[in-house]
Amino acid sequence: MYEGKTIAVVVPAYNEQTQIHGVLETMPDFVDCVIVVDDVSADDTCRLVDEWIAGEGESPRTVLIRHEANGGVGKAITTGYHEAIRRRIDVTAVMAGDGQMDPAELESIVAPVVHGQCDYTKGNRLFYDNAWETIPRHRFLGNAFLSMLTKIASGYWHVADSQTGYTAISLTALETIDLDDVYPRYGYPNDMLVRLNVYDFRVADVPIRPVYHVGEQSKMKLWKVIPTMSWLIFRRFCWRLVRKYVIRDFHPLVLFYGFGFLSSTLGMLLGLYLIAYRIIAWRPVADTSALFAALLFLTGVQLELFAMWFDMEVNRDLKVKLGPGAKRDK
């Protein structure tokens, strides 16, 4: 336990035979339950975890759950969350099975949730002093791009490093969110932030040290992940606007976003048409047509910026300043 609260750690694992033992061995003593979820590994991951559980004695704190079919890292995490809910765990953290999350930082991840300062914490590797030198450049840039999109989509404008999986969440938040509907693969953390925002849960960033080159094997291909993730983030953005600002409570920012997107899109398409007409037909374009296209585009961008500003104001109270006795920013 940690300060009177039960703590569980979900460890999603897929072909982690070289790393899983180190993750279990370095798990802090205050963790009450370690939930390893094997996503149909083809190596000896399950055998190694079973041996570890056998070595813990009659009352092991580690439990192994095996998927019957590969569901993705998000599905593995939500399976672990369901087990934590069943056990009535107060705070549930997530640590990957590849050893890229420093167990020494687990306390700083769970403490804000234990203290009631927030409902969900996530590690932020981008705030680390030497992040640019430590994180592979292509990952840093890809992460920064997806984090920017996730800020807009989720409404948590104060958070960054949206792709980190080092998180902790309260039991109340777990029981509120429809875990069975969460995106099951690499878009899981982005989808989770969107869903948390719909229910006005407080989210905090915790600076953590990025860990690379410890024997992990990346299963992501950025050239495939970024387009897929961008589309997912856009769809979740639209879903959040409808759920939070139409169904739960109406807010005019939906109209600003809608008309802004329509106007900027029409202006851009008209502008491209005029450029193509000028090049192909080699004829001059009327000044009024060019001006109209520019006006449409700039008006749309302005409406979208106003919508973002409204969204920031609505979600301002969800920003958490960590520290002893910290409360919501006012």
PEDA-V203778 format. One record per residue. N is the residue number from 1. RES is the residue in three letters. PHI is phi in whole degrees, -180 to 180 (NA if undefined). D_CENTER is the distance of its C-alpha to the mean C-alpha in Angstrom with 2 decimals. Layout:
n->N res->RES phi->PHI d_center->D_CENTER
n->N res->RES phi->PHI d_center->D_CENTER
This chain:
n->1 res->MET phi->NA d_center->26.18
n->2 res->TYR phi->-129 d_center->24.82
n->3 res->GLU phi->52 d_center->26.88
n->4 res->GLY phi->84 d_center->27.83
n->5 res->LYS phi->-112 d_center->24.44
n->6 res->THR phi->-76 d_center->23.69
n->7 res->ILE phi->-125 d_center->20.78
n->8 res->ALA phi->-123 d_center->19.31
n->9 res->VAL phi->-126 d_center->17.17
n->10 res->VAL phi->-90 d_center->15.69
n->11 res->VAL phi->-119 d_center->16.32
n->12 res->PRO phi->-72 d_center->15.33
n->13 res->ALA phi->-135 d_center->18.15
n->14 res->TYR phi->-145 d_center->19.45
n->15 res->ASN phi->55 d_center->22.59
n->16 res->GLU phi->-116 d_center->22.12
n->17 res->GLN phi->-62 d_center->25.81
n->18 res->THR phi->-84 d_center->26.13
n->19 res->GLN phi->-118 d_center->23.29
n->20 res->ILE phi->-63 d_center->22.95
n->21 res->HIS phi->-63 d_center->26.11
n->22 res->GLY phi->-64 d_center->25.00
n->23 res->VAL phi->-65 d_center->21.75
n->24 res->LEU phi->-69 d_center->23.90
n->25 res->GLU phi->-68 d_center->26.68
n->26 res->THR phi->-99 d_center->24.79
n->27 res->MET phi->-65 d_center->22.96
n->28 res->PRO phi->-58 d_center->24.04
n->29 res->ASP phi->-68 d_center->26.91
n->30 res->PHE phi->-76 d_center->25.37
n->31 res->VAL phi->-76 d_center->23.04
n->32 res->ASP phi->-85 d_center->24.85
n->33 res->CYS phi->-147 d_center->23.26
n->34 res->VAL phi->-111 d_center->21.50
n->35 res->ILE phi->-106 d_center->20.22
n->36 res->VAL phi->-90 d_center->20.22
n->37 res->VAL phi->-114 d_center->19.17
n->38 res->ASP phi->-87 d_center->20.91
n->39 res->ASP phi->-98 d_center->19.74
n->40 res->VAL phi->62 d_center->23.35
n->41 res->SER phi->-68 d_center->23.87
n->42 res->ALA phi->-97 d_center->27.01
n->43 res->ASP phi->-110 d_center->27.95
n->44 res->ASP phi->-95 d_center->29.08
n->45 res->THR phi->-56 d_center->25.77
n->46 res->CYS phi->-63 d_center->26.98
n->47 res->ARG phi->-62 d_center->30.44
n->48 res->LEU phi->-67 d_center->29.27
n->49 res->VAL phi->-68 d_center->27.14
n->50 res->ASP phi->-60 d_center->30.17
n->51 res->GLU phi->-64 d_center->32.41
n->52 res->TRP phi->-64 d_center->30.23
n->53 res->ILE phi->-63 d_center->30.31
n->54 res->ALA phi->-62 d_center->34.06
n->55 res->GLY phi->-78 d_center->34.49
n->56 res->GLU phi->-83 d_center->32.92
n->57 res->GLY phi->95 d_center->36.00
n->58 res->GLU phi->-73 d_center->36.73
n->59 res->SER phi->-124 d_center->33.70
n->60 res->PRO phi->-68 d_center->30.73
n->61 res->ARG phi->-92 d_center->27.42
n->62 res->THR phi->-99 d_center->25.62
n->63 res->VAL phi->-129 d_center->25.20
n->64 res->LEU phi->-112 d_center->24.52
n->65 res->ILE phi->-116 d_center->23.25
n->66 res->ARG phi->-108 d_center->23.95
n->67 res->HIS phi->-78 d_center->22.56
n->68 res->GLU phi->-83 d_center->25.44
n->69 res->ALA phi->-141 d_center->23.56
n->70 res->ASN phi->-66 d_center->20.64
n->71 res->GLY phi->-115 d_center->17.63
n->72 res->GLY phi->102 d_center->14.74
n->73 res->VAL phi->-64 d_center->12.28
n->74 res->GLY phi->-64 d_center->10.32
n->75 res->LYS phi->-65 d_center->13.84
n->76 res->ALA phi->-63 d_center->14.89
n->77 res->ILE phi->-67 d_center->12.36
n->78 res->THR phi->-68 d_center->13.39
n->79 res->THR phi->-62 d_center->16.93
n->80 res->GLY phi->-64 d_center->16.70
n->81 res->TYR phi->-62 d_center->15.43
n->82 res->HIS phi->-60 d_center->18.48
n->83 res->GLU phi->-66 d_center->20.70
n->84 res->ALA phi->-65 d_center->19.53
n->85 res->ILE phi->-64 d_center->20.33
n->86 res->ARG phi->-61 d_center->23.62
n->87 res->ARG phi->-87 d_center->24.46
n->88 res->ARG phi->60 d_center->23.59
n->89 res->ILE phi->-75 d_center->21.51
n->90 res->ASP phi->-70 d_center->20.77
n->91 res->VAL phi->-133 d_center->17.60
n->92 res->THR phi->-120 d_center->15.51
n->93 res->ALA phi->-103 d_center->13.60
n->94 res->VAL phi->-128 d_center->12.05
n->95 res->MET phi->-133 d_center->13.76
n->96 res->ALA phi->-66 d_center->14.02
n->97 res->GLY phi->-85 d_center->17.58
n->98 res->ASP phi->-99 d_center->18.18
n->99 res->GLY phi->80 d_center->18.97
n->100 res->GLN phi->-89 d_center->16.48
n->101 res->MET phi->-119 d_center->15.49
n->102 res->ASP phi->-70 d_center->18.45
n->103 res->PRO phi->-63 d_center->19.73
n->104 res->ALA phi->-66 d_center->21.60
n->105 res->GLU phi->-98 d_center->18.47
n->106 res->LEU phi->-62 d_center->17.52
n->107 res->GLU phi->-60 d_center->19.81
n->108 res->SER phi->-69 d_center->18.13
n->109 res->ILE phi->-77 d_center->14.76
n->110 res->VAL phi->-86 d_center->16.51
n->111 res->ALA phi->-57 d_center->19.23
n->112 res->PRO phi->-60 d_center->17.70
n->113 res->VAL phi->-73 d_center->16.82
n->114 res->VAL phi->-59 d_center->20.27
n->115 res->HIS phi->-79 d_center->21.96
n->116 res->GLY phi->78 d_center->20.54
n->117 res->GLN phi->-73 d_center->19.18
n->118 res->CYS phi->-155 d_center->15.79
n->119 res->ASP phi->-102 d_center->14.15
n->120 res->TYR phi->-152 d_center->10.80
n->121 res->THR phi->-117 d_center->10.44
n->122 res->LYS phi->-142 d_center->8.14
n->123 res->GLY phi->-68 d_center->10.09
n->124 res->ASN phi->-130 d_center->10.77
n->125 res->ARG phi->-78 d_center->12.96
n->126 res->LEU phi->-72 d_center->13.87
n->127 res->PHE phi->-88 d_center->15.94
n->128 res->TYR phi->-68 d_center->18.01
n->129 res->ASP phi->-53 d_center->21.60
n->130 res->ASN phi->-108 d_center->22.07
n->131 res->ALA phi->-60 d_center->18.63
n->132 res->TRP phi->-63 d_center->20.33
n->133 res->GLU phi->-85 d_center->22.90
n->134 res->THR phi->-84 d_center->20.86
n->135 res->ILE phi->-83 d_center->17.97
n->136 res->PRO phi->-51 d_center->19.45
n->137 res->ARG phi->-57 d_center->19.94
n->138 res->HIS phi->-65 d_center->18.60
n->139 res->ARG phi->-73 d_center->15.25
n->140 res->PHE phi->-61 d_center->15.25
n->141 res->LEU phi->-68 d_center->16.16
n->142 res->GLY phi->-63 d_center->13.83
n->143 res->ASN phi->-64 d_center->10.80
n->144 res->ALA phi->-62 d_center->12.45
n->145 res->PHE phi->-65 d_center->13.09
n->146 res->LEU phi->-67 d_center->9.70
n->147 res->SER phi->-65 d_center->8.54
n->148 res->MET phi->-62 d_center->11.71
n->149 res->LEU phi->-64 d_center->11.16
n->150 res->THR phi->-69 d_center->7.86
n->151 res->LYS phi->-56 d_center->10.03
n->152 res->ILE phi->-67 d_center->12.62
n->153 res->ALA phi->-71 d_center->10.93
n->154 res->SER phi->-90 d_center->9.18
n->155 res->GLY phi->86 d_center->12.13
n->156 res->TYR phi->-92 d_center->10.60
n->157 res->TRP phi->-72 d_center->12.79
n->158 res->HIS phi->-93 d_center->13.08
n->159 res->VAL phi->-100 d_center->9.70
n->160 res->ALA phi->-139 d_center->9.17
n->161 res->ASP phi->53 d_center->7.91
n->162 res->SER phi->-65 d_center->4.41
n->163 res->GLN phi->-89 d_center->5.26
n->164 res->THR phi->-67 d_center->6.61
n->165 res->GLY phi->-105 d_center->7.23
n->166 res->TYR phi->-84 d_center->9.70
n->167 res->THR phi->-138 d_center->9.11
n->168 res->ALA phi->-145 d_center->11.76
n->169 res->ILE phi->-142 d_center->12.36
n->170 res->SER phi->-80 d_center->15.74
n->171 res->LEU phi->-64 d_center->17.94
n->172 res->THR phi->-60 d_center->18.38
n->173 res->ALA phi->-65 d_center->14.77
n->174 res->LEU phi->-62 d_center->14.78
n->175 res->GLU phi->-75 d_center->18.10
n->176 res->THR phi->-85 d_center->17.17
n->177 res->ILE phi->-79 d_center->14.31
n->178 res->ASP phi->-79 d_center->15.65
n->179 res->LEU phi->-65 d_center->14.05
n->180 res->ASP phi->-71 d_center->16.32
n->181 res->ASP phi->-104 d_center->14.91
n->182 res->VAL phi->-70 d_center->11.21
n->183 res->TYR phi->-57 d_center->10.67
n->184 res->PRO phi->-85 d_center->12.14
n->185 res->ARG phi->-115 d_center->11.36
n->186 res->TYR phi->-66 d_center->9.17
n->187 res->GLY phi->-83 d_center->7.26
n->188 res->TYR phi->-54 d_center->6.22
n->189 res->PRO phi->-63 d_center->2.52
n->190 res->ASN phi->-69 d_center->3.45
n->191 res->ASP phi->-62 d_center->6.31
n->192 res->MET phi->-62 d_center->5.76
n->193 res->LEU phi->-63 d_center->5.41
n->194 res->VAL phi->-61 d_center->8.29
n->195 res->ARG phi->-67 d_center->10.14
n->196 res->LEU phi->-63 d_center->10.18
n->197 res->ASN phi->-68 d_center->11.62
n->198 res->VAL phi->-58 d_center->14.22
n->199 res->TYR phi->-101 d_center->15.62
n->200 res->ASP phi->59 d_center->15.58
n->201 res->PHE phi->-80 d_center->13.89
n->202 res->ARG phi->-82 d_center->13.84
n->203 res->VAL phi->-125 d_center->10.86
n->204 res->ALA phi->-129 d_center->11.95
n->205 res->ASP phi->-88 d_center->11.22
n->206 res->VAL phi->-121 d_center->13.42
n->207 res->PRO phi->-60 d_center->14.93
n->208 res->ILE phi->-133 d_center->15.27
n->209 res->ARG phi->-83 d_center->17.47
n->210 res->PRO phi->-70 d_center->16.18
n->211 res->VAL phi->-119 d_center->18.04
n->212 res->TYR phi->-138 d_center->19.39
n->213 res->HIS phi->62 d_center->22.64
n->214 res->VAL phi->-114 d_center->23.04
n->215 res->GLY phi->103 d_center->23.85
n->216 res->GLU phi->-69 d_center->20.44
n->217 res->GLN phi->-125 d_center->20.58
n->218 res->SER phi->-67 d_center->17.80
n->219 res->LYS phi->-108 d_center->17.46
n->220 res->MET phi->-103 d_center->15.62
n->221 res->LYS phi->-117 d_center->17.78
n->222 res->LEU phi->-57 d_center->16.23
n->223 res->TRP phi->-66 d_center->18.98
n->224 res->LYS phi->-96 d_center->17.90
n->225 res->VAL phi->-70 d_center->14.12
n->226 res->ILE phi->-61 d_center->13.91
n->227 res->PRO phi->-61 d_center->16.22
n->228 res->THR phi->-63 d_center->14.66
n->229 res->MET phi->-67 d_center->11.12
n->230 res->SER phi->-62 d_center->12.86
n->231 res->TRP phi->-66 d_center->14.75
n->232 res->LEU phi->-62 d_center->11.98
n->233 res->ILE phi->-63 d_center->10.30
n->234 res->PHE phi->-63 d_center->13.92
n->235 res->ARG phi->-65 d_center->14.68
n->236 res->ARG phi->-69 d_center->11.91
n->237 res->PHE phi->-61 d_center->13.17
n->238 res->CYS phi->-63 d_center->16.62
n->239 res->TRP phi->-62 d_center->15.83
n->240 res->ARG phi->-66 d_center->14.55
n->241 res->LEU phi->-59 d_center->17.68
n->242 res->VAL phi->-68 d_center->19.93
n->243 res->ARG phi->-67 d_center->18.67
n->244 res->LYS phi->-88 d_center->18.43
n->245 res->TYR phi->-109 d_center->21.14
n->246 res->VAL phi->-123 d_center->23.55
n->247 res->ILE phi->-76 d_center->23.55
n->248 res->ARG phi->-76 d_center->22.73
n->249 res->ASP phi->-166 d_center->24.43
n->250 res->PHE phi->-75 d_center->25.71
n->251 res->HIS phi->-141 d_center->24.91
n->252 res->PRO phi->-65 d_center->26.65
n->253 res->LEU phi->-61 d_center->23.59
n->254 res->VAL phi->-61 d_center->23.13
n->255 res->LEU phi->-68 d_center->26.56
n->256 res->PHE phi->-62 d_center->25.83
n->257 res->TYR phi->-64 d_center->22.83
n->258 res->GLY phi->-64 d_center->24.94
n->259 res->PHE phi->-68 d_center->28.11
n->260 res->GLY phi->-65 d_center->26.42
n->261 res->PHE phi->-64 d_center->24.72
n->262 res->LEU phi->-63 d_center->28.04
n->263 res->SER phi->-67 d_center->30.16
n->264 res->SER phi->-67 d_center->28.27
n->265 res->THR phi->-67 d_center->28.09
n->266 res->LEU phi->-63 d_center->31.79
n->267 res->GLY phi->-63 d_center->32.70
n->268 res->MET phi->-67 d_center->30.98
n->269 res->LEU phi->-64 d_center->32.59
n->270 res->LEU phi->-65 d_center->35.94
n->271 res->GLY phi->-62 d_center->35.72
n->272 res->LEU phi->-65 d_center->35.05
n->273 res->TYR phi->-63 d_center->37.94
n->274 res->LEU phi->-66 d_center->40.24
n->275 res->ILE phi->-65 d_center->39.44
n->276 res->ALA phi->-63 d_center->40.09
n->277 res->TYR phi->-62 d_center->43.26
n->278 res->ARG phi->-66 d_center->44.47
n->279 res->ILE phi->-77 d_center->43.97
n->280 res->ILE phi->-77 d_center->45.27
n->281 res->ALA phi->-82 d_center->48.04
n->282 res->TRP phi->56 d_center->48.83
n->283 res->ARG phi->-123 d_center->49.67
n->284 res->PRO phi->-68 d_center->48.75
n->285 res->VAL phi->-98 d_center->46.11
n->286 res->ALA phi->-61 d_center->47.22
n->287 res->ASP phi->-59 d_center->46.03
n->288 res->THR phi->-66 d_center->45.19
n->289 res->SER phi->-67 d_center->42.90
n->290 res->ALA phi->-64 d_center->40.97
n->291 res->LEU phi->-65 d_center->40.82
n->292 res->PHE phi->-65 d_center->39.59
n->293 res->ALA phi->-62 d_center->36.76
n->294 res->ALA phi->-64 d_center->35.72
n->295 res->LEU phi->-63 d_center->36.04
n->296 res->LEU phi->-60 d_center->33.87
n->297 res->PHE phi->-64 d_center->31.09
n->298 res->LEU phi->-67 d_center->31.25
n->299 res->THR phi->-63 d_center->31.51
n->300 res->GLY phi->-62 d_center->28.40
n->301 res->VAL phi->-62 d_center->26.42
n->302 res->GLN phi->-63 d_center->27.87
n->303 res->LEU phi->-63 d_center->26.93
n->304 res->GLU phi->-65 d_center->23.28
n->305 res->LEU phi->-65 d_center->23.30
n->306 res->PHE phi->-63 d_center->24.93
n->307 res->ALA phi->-63 d_center->22.31
n->308 res->MET phi->-61 d_center->19.52
n->309 res->TRP phi->-64 d_center->21.78
n->310 res->PHE phi->-59 d_center->22.31
n->311 res->ASP phi->-63 d_center->18.60
n->312 res->MET phi->-60 d_center->18.29
n->313 res->GLU phi->-67 d_center->21.32
n->314 res->VAL phi->-62 d_center->20.22
n->315 res->ASN phi->-97 d_center->17.00
n->316 res->ARG phi->-60 d_center->18.83
n->317 res->ASP phi->-72 d_center->19.47
n->318 res->LEU phi->-87 d_center->15.85
n->319 res->LYS phi->-78 d_center->15.81
n->320 res->VAL phi->-114 d_center->16.68
n->321 res->LYS phi->-101 d_center->19.12
n->322 res->LEU phi->-76 d_center->19.13
n->323 res->GLY phi->149 d_center->22.58
n->324 res->PRO phi->-58 d_center->25.43
n->325 res->GLY phi->70 d_center->25.78
n->326 res->ALA phi->-65 d_center->23.11
n->327 res->LYS phi->-128 d_center->22.60
n->328 res->ARG phi->-62 d_center->20.83
n->329 res->ASP phi->-68 d_center->21.81
n->330 res->LYS phi->-113 d_center->24.58
